[in-house]
């Protein structure tokens, strides 16, 4: 246990990205809902520019983690940041060759931190850097002697001040709307770190070169995915706008994508979104699903694709209204198929699978007649942010 915190190393990332051209900016943005659409359109260019902007700081961090003998990584956060940790753990396991796990910040700070193995590092993820439970996770990690990394958009934030290392993201935002581009920026930074760390640990150079080339293609693949899914997602939104709740199914890294899709319904059109494991649907939500029930299966080609196809068959059998999101068309009758650009291995697939779900939240918001994402009043907003930003320290179990 450390009594004095180690010195902070602020990795030399630039504090801003090059200027991003906003599609449609010349025609103006008439509402917060339109703003959400413009931010989604910015994602491909953002991904391309962030890789260049963060390359040096990620390389430095990977070298230091390797030199420090780190073998275990815990990726912690709340909301979208928690989903990002869960979505990227497989990439760290597969390419960095370490033990990696996404853990919610509350569970980490109150139930896990006391029992971490030696040679552990903790990545605390919060774009604002102000989320109380994530700050607490960083405080507790430092208290128990573990290296603490902050992945944040605010290098002067309370979270950054608690970290031994800081990776600074810079994501252009146009105003207050459900986070989409910020989530993709976090994913991309963590995927880059997984490869760079694996390389620093002595992995096969040729293999990492191929993987890095593949990740450099992701911005173009994201652009093609957004173009290809726009019309079918818009039709799906018009079809489902009258439904009170939608279900999202995923597995592995895309269980996190399912949770992201559900969260955007809360934040955007303010509908109930339910997210669960592909297999668990057959054990639970099956009993409240039936004719016309909208269910999204997020299953890019990979380890769970065959099981997702079997669950799709069951959904069709009960007369549900399934939507299959994948880079591969499933056998039989897929229901509604939302195509992702092919060529991305499963561990990186959340970079593309997230995109149609972001668009879905936008089109459902617009179809519902919503123009703004606002709290009922300033006192409600203040109470809400005080609740999630309040830093309290419990005694870990």
C-alpha positions in Angstrom: 0.0 0.0 0.0 1.4 3.4 -1.0 1.2 6.2 1.6 2.4 8.8 -0.9 1.2 8.9 -4.5 3.8 8.5 -7.2 4.6 11.3 -9.5 2.2 12.0 -12.4 3.5 11.6 -15.9 1.3 13.6 -18.3 2.0 11.9 -21.6 2.8 14.4 -24.4 -0.5 14.2 -26.4 -1.7 17.4 -28.1 -4.6 19.0 -26.4 -6.6 19.4 -29.6 -7.0 17.6 -32.9 -6.7 19.3 -36.2 -9.8 21.1 -37.3 -12.5 18.7 -38.3 -14.7 19.5 -41.3 -18.3 19.2 -40.2 -20.6 17.8 -42.9 -23.5 20.2 -43.4 -22.0 22.9 -41.2 -22.5 25.4 -43.9 -26.3 24.9 -43.8 -26.5 25.4 -40.0 -27.8 23.1 -37.3 -31.4 23.6 -36.4 -31.7 21.5 -33.3 -29.8 19.3 -30.8 -31.1 16.3 -32.7 -29.5 17.5 -35.9 -26.3 18.2 -33.9 -26.2 14.5 -32.9 -26.4 13.5 -36.5 -23.5 15.9 -37.4 -21.3 14.5 -34.7 -22.0 10.9 -35.9 -20.9 12.1 -39.4 -17.6 13.4 -37.9 -16.6 10.0 -36.6 -14.6 8.6 -39.6 -12.3 11.7 -39.8 -12.0 11.8 -36.0 -10.8 8.2 -35.9 -8.2 9.0 -38.6 -6.9 12.1 -36.9 -6.8 10.7 -33.4 -4.5 7.9 -34.4 -1.9 10.4 -35.5 -2.5 12.7 -32.5 -2.1 9.9 -29.9 0.6 7.8 -31.5 3.4 9.2 -29.4 1.7 9.2 -26.0 0.4 5.6 -26.5 3.8 4.4 -27.6 5.3 6.0 -24.4 2.7 4.4 -22.2 3.1 1.0 -23.8 6.9 1.1 -23.2 6.5 2.1 -19.6 3.9 -0.6 -18.9 6.2 -3.2 -20.4 9.2 -1.9 -18.5 7.1 -2.0 -15.3 6.2 -5.7 -15.9 2.5 -5.0 -15.9 0.6 -8.3 -16.6 -3.0 -7.4 -15.5 -5.2 -4.5 -16.7 -8.5 -3.4 -15.3 -10.5 -1.0 -17.4 -13.0 0.9 -15.2 -15.6 3.5 -15.8 -19.3 4.3 -15.6 -21.9 4.4 -18.5 -20.3 4.6 -21.9 -16.8 4.4 -20.3 -17.7 1.1 -18.6 -18.9 -0.2 -21.9 -15.7 0.8 -23.6 -13.6 -1.1 -21.1 -15.7 -4.2 -21.6 -15.6 -3.8 -25.4 -11.8 -3.6 -25.5 -10.7 -6.3 -23.0 -10.6 -9.0 -25.6 -8.1 -7.0 -27.8 -5.8 -6.6 -24.8 -5.9 -10.3 -24.0 -5.4 -11.3 -27.6 -2.8 -8.8 -28.8 -1.1 -7.4 -25.7 -0.9 -10.9 -24.1 -2.1 -9.8 -20.7 -5.0 -10.5 -18.5 -7.6 -7.7 -19.1 -11.0 -7.1 -17.7 -13.7 -4.4 -17.9 -15.1 -3.6 -14.4 -17.7 -1.0 -13.4 -16.0 1.7 -11.4 -18.3 1.2 -8.4 -17.6 -2.5 -8.3 -13.9 -1.9 -8.7 -13.6 0.7 -6.0 -15.8 -1.0 -3.4 -15.4 -4.8 -4.1 -12.4 -5.6 -6.3 -9.5 -3.2 -5.6 -8.3 -4.9 -2.4 -7.8 -8.2 -4.2 -5.9 -7.3 -7.3 -2.9 -9.4 -8.2 0.6 -7.9 -8.3 1.7 -6.2 -11.5 -1.7 -4.7 -12.1 -2.6 -1.4 -13.8 -5.9 0.3 -13.7 -7.2 2.4 -16.7 -9.8 4.8 -15.4 -12.0 6.1 -18.3 -14.0 9.3 -18.2 -14.1 11.8 -21.0 -15.1 14.6 -18.6 -12.7 13.4 -15.9 -15.3 14.4 -13.3 -17.2 11.2 -12.7 -17.1 10.5 -9.0 -17.0 6.7 -9.0 -14.3 6.6 -11.6 -12.2 9.1 -9.6 -12.8 7.0 -6.5 -11.6 3.9 -8.4 -8.4 5.8 -9.3 -7.9 6.9 -5.7 -8.3 3.4 -4.4 -6.1 1.9 -7.0 -3.3 4.3 -6.0 -3.9 3.6 -2.4 -3.4 -0.1 -2.9 -0.2 0.5 -4.9 -1.3 0.1 -8.5 -0.4 2.1 -11.5 -3.3 4.2 -12.5 -3.9 5.5 -16.1 -6.5 8.2 -16.8 -8.1 8.2 -20.3 -9.9 11.5 -20.5 -10.6 14.6 -22.5 -9.7 16.9 -19.6 -6.0 16.8 -18.6 -6.7 19.2 -15.7 -9.6 17.2 -14.4 -9.9 15.7 -10.9 -9.4 12.2 -12.4 -6.2 13.2 -14.2 -4.8 14.5 -10.9 -5.2 11.1 -9.4 -3.4 9.2 -12.2 0.2 8.2 -12.6 -0.3 8.4 -16.4 -2.7 10.5 -18.5 -3.8 9.9 -22.1 -5.6 13.0 -23.3 -8.4 12.7 -25.9 -9.6 15.7 -27.9 -13.0 15.2 -29.5 -14.8 18.1 -31.3 -18.3 18.3 -30.0 -21.0 20.7 -31.2 -23.1 20.9 -28.0 -25.1 18.8 -25.6 -26.3 15.5 -27.2 -25.9 11.8 -26.5 -22.3 10.8 -26.7 -21.4 9.0 -29.9 -18.1 10.3 -31.2 -16.5 10.4 -27.7 -17.3 6.7 -27.3 -15.6 5.8 -30.6 -12.6 7.9 -29.7 -12.2 6.0 -26.4 -12.5 2.6 -28.2 -10.0 3.6 -30.9 -7.4 4.8 -28.3 -7.7 1.6 -26.3 -7.4 -0.6 -29.4 -4.3 1.3 -30.5 -2.8 0.7 -27.0 -3.5 -3.0 -27.2 -1.5 -3.3 -30.4 1.3 -1.0 -29.3 1.7 -2.7 -26.0 1.7 -6.1 -27.6 4.5 -4.9 -29.9 6.5 -3.5 -26.9 6.1 -6.9 -25.2 7.9 -8.6 -28.1 5.1 -9.8 -30.2 5.5 -10.8 -33.9 6.4 -7.6 -35.7 4.9 -8.7 -39.1 1.6 -9.6 -37.5 1.4 -6.3 -35.6 2.2 -4.4 -38.8 -0.7 -6.1 -40.6 -3.1 -5.4 -37.7 -2.0 -1.7 -37.6 -2.6 -1.4 -41.3 -6.1 -2.9 -40.7 -6.9 -0.4 -38.0 -5.7 2.4 -40.3 -8.5 1.3 -42.7 -11.2 1.6 -40.0 -12.0 5.3 -40.8 -12.8 4.4 -44.4 -14.8 1.3 -43.2 -16.7 3.5 -40.8 -17.5 5.9 -43.6 -18.8 3.1 -45.8 -20.7 1.6 -42.9 -22.5 4.9 -42.1 -23.4 5.2 -45.8 -24.6 1.7 -46.1 -26.7 1.5 -43.0 -28.3 5.0 -43.1 -31.4 4.1 -45.1 -32.2 0.7 -43.5 -31.7 2.2 -40.0 -34.0 5.1 -40.9 -36.6 2.6 -42.0 -36.2 0.5 -38.8 -36.6 3.6 -36.7 -39.8 4.6 -38.4 -41.1 1.0 -37.9 -40.2 0.9 -34.2 -40.9 4.4 -33.1 -44.3 3.4 -31.5 -42.7 0.6 -29.5 -42.1 1.4 -25.8 -39.0 -0.8 -25.4 -36.3 -2.4 -27.6 -34.0 -5.3 -26.8 -30.3 -5.4 -27.8 -28.4 -8.7 -27.7 -24.6 -9.2 -28.0 -21.8 -11.4 -26.7 -18.0 -11.0 -26.1 -16.9 -7.5 -27.0 -20.3 -6.7 -28.5 -22.3 -7.3 -25.3 -20.9 -3.8 -24.5 -22.2 -2.6 -27.9 -25.6 -3.9 -27.0 -25.4 -1.9 -23.7 -24.3 1.2 -25.7 -27.3 0.8 -28.0 -29.7 0.6 -25.0 -28.0 3.6 -23.3 -28.5 5.8 -26.4 -32.2 5.1 -26.2 -32.4 6.4 -22.7 -30.4 9.5 -23.6 -31.9 10.2 -27.0 -35.5 9.3 -27.7 -35.9 8.4 -24.0 -37.2 4.9 -24.7 -36.5 1.8 -22.6 -33.6 -0.2 -24.0 -32.8 -3.7 -22.6 -29.4 -5.2 -23.2 -28.5 -8.8 -22.5 -26.3 -11.6 -23.6 -27.3 -13.4 -26.8 -27.6 -16.7 -24.9 -29.3 -15.2 -21.9 -32.2 -13.9 -24.0 -33.4 -17.5 -24.4 -33.4 -17.9 -20.7 -35.1 -14.6 -19.7 -36.4 -12.0 -22.2 -37.9 -14.9 -24.3 -40.8 -15.0 -21.8 -41.8 -11.4 -22.4 -41.1 -11.5 -26.2 -43.6 -12.4 -28.9 -45.2 -11.3 -32.1 -43.7 -8.0 -33.3 -41.2 -7.6 -30.4 -38.2 -5.6 -31.8 -34.9 -7.3 -31.0 -31.5 -6.3 -32.3 -28.8 -9.0 -32.5 -25.3 -7.5 -32.8 -23.2 -10.3 -34.1 -20.3 -9.5 -36.3 -18.5 -12.6 -37.7 -16.7 -14.3 -34.8 -17.0 -16.7 -32.0 -20.7 -16.1 -31.2 -22.0 -15.7 -34.8 -23.3 -19.2 -35.1 -25.2 -19.0 -31.8 -26.7 -15.6 -32.7 -28.0 -17.2 -35.9 -29.7 -19.9 -33.9 -31.3 -17.3 -31.6 -32.4 -15.5 -34.8 -34.2 -18.6 -35.9 -36.0 -18.7 -32.5 -37.0 -15.1 -32.8 -38.5 -15.7 -36.2 -40.3 -18.8 -34.8 -42.1 -16.7 -32.1 -43.0 -14.0 -34.6 -40.7 -11.3 -33.2 -39.2 -8.6 -35.3 -35.5 -9.2 -35.3 -32.8 -6.9 -36.7 -29.4 -8.6 -37.4 -26.4 -6.3 -37.3 -23.3 -7.9 -38.8 -20.7 -8.0 -41.5 -22.1 -11.4 -42.6 -25.6 -12.2 -43.6 -26.9 -15.1 -41.4 -28.4 -18.2 -42.9 -32.1 -18.5 -43.5 -34.4 -15.6 -43.0 -32.5 -12.8 -41.3 -35.5 -10.5 -40.8 -34.1 -7.0 -41.1 -30.3 -7.1 -41.9 -28.1 -4.1 -41.1 -24.8 -4.6 -43.0 -21.4 -3.6 -41.5 -18.4 -3.1 -43.7 -16.4 -6.4 -43.8 -12.8 -6.9 -42.9 -12.5 -6.1 -39.2 -11.8 -9.0 -36.8 -14.2 -9.5 -33.9 -12.0 -8.0 -31.2 -12.1 -4.6 -33.1 -15.7 -4.9 -34.4 -17.3 -2.6 -31.8 -15.7 0.3 -33.8 -18.2 -0.4 -36.6 -21.1 -2.2 -34.8 -21.7 0.9 -32.7 -22.4 3.1 -35.7 -25.9 1.9 -36.7 -27.0 2.0 -33.1 -25.9 5.6 -32.9 -27.9 6.4 -36.0 -30.9 4.4 -34.6 -31.0 6.7 -31.5 -30.8 9.7 -33.8 -33.6 8.6 -36.1 -35.8 7.5 -33.3 -35.4 10.9 -31.6 -36.3 12.7 -34.8 -39.2 10.4 -35.6 -40.5 11.1 -32.0 -40.5 14.8 -32.8 -37.8 15.5 -30.3 -35.6 18.5 -30.9 -33.5 18.9 -27.7 -31.9 16.8 -25.1 -32.5 18.8 -21.9 -33.2 18.5 -18.3 -36.6 19.7 -17.1 -34.9 22.6 -15.4 -31.5 23.9 -14.2 -32.0 22.7 -10.6 -32.6 19.1 -12.0 -29.4 19.3 -14.0 -27.5 20.5 -11.0 -28.8 17.8 -8.8 -28.0 15.1 -11.4 -24.5 16.2 -12.0 -23.8 16.6 -8.3 -24.9 13.1 -7.9 -22.7 11.5 -10.5 -19.7 13.8 -9.8 -19.7 13.5 -6.0 -16.5 11.8 -4.9 -17.1 9.6 -1.8 -14.7 6.9 -0.6 -16.2 3.7 0.8 -14.3 1.1 2.6 -13.6 -1.7 0.1 -15.1 -5.1 1.0 
